């Protein structure tokens, strides 16, 4: 019988807040309830914003919360060759192309289109879908612009070609009763970024590879990532990876009904802890 494997995977680009505490403790509770294992992963591919100091602070806060996990912490920054190999597989399938447009150029291009920026399709997060122009550049032109070295670029997945590899539909199992089997809609995301000029991966690619290599069977994360699962199912399909079971939990919101955010410097666990808040009070605050 397969032992269920869960994981908590924060990014060390700020201090943990109550939303992280809820997700971490929920992962631990669900793993214990089914006799499963719990792993810890640091999603630190953004080396400009992530730091060892912030990781150390996270580990300290998690231990204070009473979190325990198996084995060494997996750090994505230590596994770039693994992601590069997956990227090369997708490239060999003709599914990856360099995209040179900046956000400003995307905005100007969509404004000038027949649909106009108001009618241009957007992804589930509200971002404008990437225009198709770069997808049709010749190999020679792509190579020339990359060799020049002066332009930033990202590597994007050719969504249309990727969708052509699917027979039938993609879906995933959502273990919250009101969802059940959910049909994936990767077509809603357009040509997503799967690597950067100087980083051979993106969140979407690395999370899929890591979950597979770590044997994760249950992905428990916030519902803000619910729609992203469609992208992950597409990548799993392309790379021959069996999907885990997903559980997208409710978010801890602030007084204005917005999700808590490290970038907005919402009150951190460290601040609460230093102000005298106890672990049990944190557990009560997040409803566990």
C-alpha positions as CSV (number, residue, x, y, z in Angstrom):
1,X,0.0,0.0,0.0
2,X,1.3,3.4,-1.0
3,X,2.0,5.8,1.9
4,X,0.5,9.2,1.2
5,X,3.1,12.0,0.8
6,X,2.3,15.6,1.5
7,X,4.5,18.7,1.2
8,X,4.6,22.3,2.4
9,X,6.5,24.5,-0.1
10,X,6.9,28.2,0.7
11,X,9.2,30.7,-1.0
12,X,11.8,32.3,1.2
13,X,11.2,35.8,-0.1
14,X,9.7,37.2,3.0
15,X,8.4,36.2,6.5
16,X,5.7,33.7,7.0
17,X,2.2,35.0,7.8
18,X,-1.0,33.5,9.1
19,X,-1.9,32.1,5.7
20,X,1.3,30.1,5.6
21,X,0.7,28.9,9.1
22,X,-2.7,27.6,8.1
23,X,-1.4,25.8,5.0
24,X,1.6,24.3,6.9
25,X,-0.5,23.1,9.8
26,X,-3.3,21.8,7.5
27,X,-0.7,19.8,5.6
28,X,0.7,18.4,8.8
29,X,-2.8,17.5,10.1
30,X,-3.9,15.8,6.9
31,X,-0.7,13.8,6.7
32,X,-1.1,12.6,10.3
33,X,-4.8,11.8,9.8
34,X,-3.9,9.3,7.1
35,X,-0.6,8.0,8.4
36,X,1.3,9.9,5.7
37,X,4.6,11.6,5.3
38,X,5.2,15.4,5.3
39,X,8.1,17.0,3.3
40,X,9.4,20.5,3.3
41,X,10.5,22.3,0.1
42,X,11.9,25.8,-0.4
43,X,10.8,27.2,-3.7
44,X,13.7,29.6,-4.1
45,X,14.3,29.8,-7.8
46,X,14.1,33.7,-7.6
47,X,17.6,34.3,-6.3
48,X,17.0,38.1,-6.3
49,X,14.2,37.9,-3.7
50,X,15.0,34.7,-1.8
51,X,17.8,34.5,0.7
52,X,19.3,32.1,3.2
53,X,18.5,34.5,6.0
54,X,14.8,34.4,5.1
55,X,14.9,30.6,4.8
56,X,16.4,30.4,8.3
57,X,13.7,32.6,9.7
58,X,11.0,30.4,8.0
59,X,12.5,27.3,9.5
60,X,12.6,28.9,12.9
61,X,8.9,29.9,12.7
62,X,7.8,26.5,11.4
63,X,9.6,24.7,14.3
64,X,8.0,27.1,16.7
65,X,4.6,26.2,15.2
66,X,5.3,22.6,16.0
67,X,6.0,21.5,12.5
68,X,8.0,18.4,11.8
69,X,9.0,17.0,8.4
70,X,10.9,14.1,7.0
71,X,14.4,14.2,5.5
72,X,16.4,17.1,4.2
73,X,14.7,20.3,2.9
74,X,14.6,20.3,-0.9
75,X,15.8,23.6,-2.3
76,X,14.9,24.3,-5.9
77,X,18.0,26.4,-6.4
78,X,20.1,23.3,-6.0
79,X,18.3,21.4,-8.8
80,X,18.5,23.6,-11.8
81,X,20.1,20.7,-14.0
82,X,16.9,18.6,-13.3
83,X,14.6,21.4,-14.5
84,X,16.9,22.1,-17.5
85,X,16.6,18.5,-18.6
86,X,12.8,18.7,-18.5
87,X,12.9,22.0,-20.4
88,X,15.1,20.4,-23.1
89,X,12.6,17.6,-23.5
90,X,9.8,20.1,-24.1
91,X,12.1,22.0,-26.5
92,X,12.9,18.8,-28.4
93,X,9.1,18.3,-28.8
94,X,8.9,21.7,-30.6
95,X,6.8,23.2,-27.7
96,X,9.1,26.0,-26.5
97,X,10.0,29.3,-28.0
98,X,11.8,32.5,-26.9
99,X,9.5,35.4,-26.2
100,X,11.0,38.9,-26.4
101,X,8.1,41.2,-25.7
102,X,8.2,43.2,-22.5
103,X,5.0,43.9,-20.5
104,X,4.9,47.3,-22.1
105,X,5.2,45.9,-25.6
106,X,2.5,43.3,-24.8
107,X,0.2,46.1,-23.7
108,X,0.9,48.2,-26.8
109,X,0.4,45.2,-29.1
110,X,-2.9,44.3,-27.6
111,X,-4.1,47.9,-27.6
112,X,-3.4,48.1,-31.3
113,X,-5.2,44.8,-32.1
114,X,-8.6,44.6,-33.6
115,X,-10.0,43.5,-30.2
116,X,-8.3,46.3,-28.4
117,X,-6.9,45.8,-24.9
118,X,-10.4,45.6,-23.4
119,X,-11.3,42.7,-25.7
120,X,-8.0,40.9,-25.6
121,X,-8.2,37.6,-23.7
122,X,-6.8,37.3,-20.2
123,X,-5.6,34.4,-18.1
124,X,-7.5,33.4,-14.9
125,X,-5.2,35.7,-12.9
126,X,-6.2,38.6,-15.1
127,X,-3.0,39.0,-17.1
128,X,-3.1,39.7,-20.8
129,X,-2.4,36.5,-22.8
130,X,0.9,36.8,-24.7
131,X,0.5,37.8,-28.3
132,X,1.4,35.1,-30.9
133,X,4.0,37.1,-32.8
134,X,7.2,35.7,-31.3
135,X,5.8,32.2,-31.7
136,X,6.2,32.5,-35.5
137,X,9.8,33.9,-35.6
138,X,12.1,31.8,-37.7
139,X,14.8,29.7,-36.0
140,X,17.4,32.0,-37.6
141,X,15.8,35.1,-36.2
142,X,15.3,33.5,-32.8
143,X,19.0,32.5,-32.7
144,X,20.1,36.0,-33.9
145,X,18.2,37.8,-31.2
146,X,19.4,35.5,-28.5
147,X,23.0,35.7,-29.7
148,X,22.9,39.5,-29.6
149,X,22.4,39.3,-25.9
150,X,20.9,42.7,-25.4
151,X,17.3,41.7,-25.2
152,X,15.7,40.1,-22.1
153,X,13.5,37.1,-23.0
154,X,11.5,34.3,-21.5
155,X,10.9,30.8,-22.8
156,X,7.2,30.1,-23.3
157,X,5.2,27.0,-23.9
158,X,3.4,27.0,-27.3
159,X,0.0,26.3,-25.9
160,X,-1.7,25.5,-29.2
161,X,0.9,22.8,-30.1
162,X,0.8,21.4,-26.6
163,X,-3.0,21.2,-26.7
164,X,-2.7,19.2,-29.9
165,X,-1.0,16.4,-28.1
166,X,-4.1,15.8,-25.9
167,X,-6.6,13.2,-26.8
168,X,-9.9,13.8,-25.0
169,X,-9.6,16.0,-22.0
170,X,-7.3,16.5,-19.0
171,X,-8.6,16.5,-15.5
172,X,-7.5,16.2,-11.9
173,X,-8.9,14.8,-8.7
174,X,-9.9,17.5,-6.2
175,X,-10.6,15.9,-2.8
176,X,-12.9,18.6,-1.6
177,X,-16.4,17.1,-2.1
178,X,-17.9,19.9,-4.0
179,X,-15.4,19.5,-6.8
180,X,-14.6,15.8,-7.3
181,X,-13.1,15.4,-10.8
182,X,-12.2,18.8,-12.3
183,X,-11.6,19.4,-16.0
184,X,-8.4,21.1,-16.7
185,X,-8.5,24.2,-18.9
186,X,-4.9,24.9,-19.9
187,X,-6.2,26.8,-23.0
188,X,-7.3,29.6,-20.7
189,X,-3.6,30.4,-19.9
190,X,-2.1,30.9,-23.3
191,X,1.6,30.6,-23.8
192,X,2.8,30.5,-20.1
193,X,6.4,31.2,-19.1
194,X,8.3,28.0,-18.3
195,X,11.8,29.3,-18.0
196,X,13.8,32.6,-18.0
197,X,16.8,33.8,-19.8
198,X,19.0,33.1,-16.8
199,X,16.9,30.6,-14.9
200,X,16.1,27.2,-16.6
201,X,12.7,26.9,-15.0
202,X,9.6,28.7,-13.7
203,X,7.2,28.1,-10.8
204,X,5.0,26.0,-13.1
205,X,7.8,23.7,-14.4
206,X,9.7,23.3,-11.1
207,X,6.6,22.5,-9.0
208,X,5.6,19.7,-11.4
209,X,9.1,18.2,-11.5
210,X,9.6,18.4,-7.7
211,X,6.2,16.9,-6.8
212,X,7.0,14.0,-9.2
213,X,10.6,13.4,-8.0
214,X,9.6,13.6,-4.3
215,X,6.7,11.2,-4.8
216,X,4.1,13.7,-3.6
217,X,0.6,12.1,-3.7
218,X,-1.4,14.9,-2.1
219,X,-0.9,18.6,-2.9
220,X,-2.5,20.8,-0.3
221,X,-2.3,24.5,-1.1
222,X,-4.4,27.7,-1.3
223,X,-7.3,28.1,-3.6
224,X,-5.5,31.0,-5.3
225,X,-3.5,28.3,-7.1
226,X,-6.6,26.3,-8.2
227,X,-6.6,27.5,-11.8
228,X,-2.9,27.1,-12.1
229,X,-3.4,23.4,-11.7
230,X,-4.6,23.4,-15.4
231,X,-1.1,24.4,-16.4
232,X,0.4,21.8,-14.2
233,X,-1.8,19.1,-15.6
234,X,-0.7,20.0,-19.1
235,X,3.0,19.8,-18.1
236,X,2.4,16.5,-16.4
237,X,0.7,15.2,-19.5
238,X,3.6,16.3,-21.7
239,X,6.3,14.9,-19.4
240,X,4.5,11.6,-18.7
241,X,3.9,12.4,-15.0
242,X,1.0,10.9,-13.0
243,X,-0.9,13.7,-11.2
244,X,-1.3,13.9,-7.5
245,X,-4.6,14.5,-5.7
246,X,-5.2,18.1,-5.1
247,X,-6.8,20.0,-2.2
248,X,-7.1,23.8,-2.6
249,X,-8.0,25.2,0.8
250,X,-9.6,28.5,1.7
251,X,-7.4,31.5,2.2
252,X,-6.8,33.5,5.4
253,X,-8.0,37.0,4.5
254,X,-7.2,40.4,6.0
255,X,-9.8,42.9,7.3
256,X,-10.4,44.2,3.7
257,X,-11.1,40.7,2.4
258,X,-7.8,40.4,0.6
259,X,-5.5,37.4,0.9
260,X,-2.5,37.9,3.1
261,X,0.7,38.8,1.2
262,X,4.4,38.9,2.0
263,X,4.8,41.7,-0.6
264,X,2.4,43.9,1.3
265,X,4.2,43.1,4.5
266,X,1.1,41.8,6.3
267,X,1.7,40.9,9.9
268,X,4.2,38.1,10.1
269,X,4.3,35.1,12.4
270,X,7.6,36.5,13.8
271,X,5.9,39.8,14.8
272,X,3.0,37.9,16.4
273,X,5.4,35.6,18.2
274,X,7.6,38.4,19.5
275,X,4.4,40.2,20.7
276,X,3.6,37.3,22.9
277,X,1.2,35.3,20.8
278,X,1.3,31.6,21.6
279,X,1.3,28.7,19.2
280,X,-2.1,27.6,20.4
281,X,-3.4,31.1,19.7
282,X,-2.1,30.9,16.2
283,X,-3.8,27.5,15.8
284,X,-7.1,29.0,17.0
285,X,-6.7,32.1,14.8
286,X,-6.4,30.0,11.6
287,X,-9.3,27.7,12.7
288,X,-7.4,24.5,13.3
